[in-house]
């Protein structure tokens, strides 16, 4: 389904976007912050990127360790 290029892109982009979010650049540019409630569901961008970080870490663990 995904080739190595996809995994490299995800492996680089997820931590970079999470870092940009946590450093406050997304809030300055787009008004998005870690505690923003998306669509009144209680889900925040910080939660979404946290789950993506966990999935990425699990994939790296299974593939390389």
Steps between C-alpha positions, in 0.01 A plus 500: 500500500763756605851493367816615674461854368161535674639382831793740476266788424274410794799442727628849429176695470319381815774607746558825310132596501472402868804712583362796307168460681660483843738790432204720416565569132164355394324722753678808367422419136167312503366557851529129587629411846540178694179553696280599203178297504446364148137508387380499866596133540757537776776383267798735488783519244737403781306176553500421128874555463565313825322194361690535172828516696405180685418321175823620343703389802331158495571460129868589550517253792348215298697571183846579632530359855 
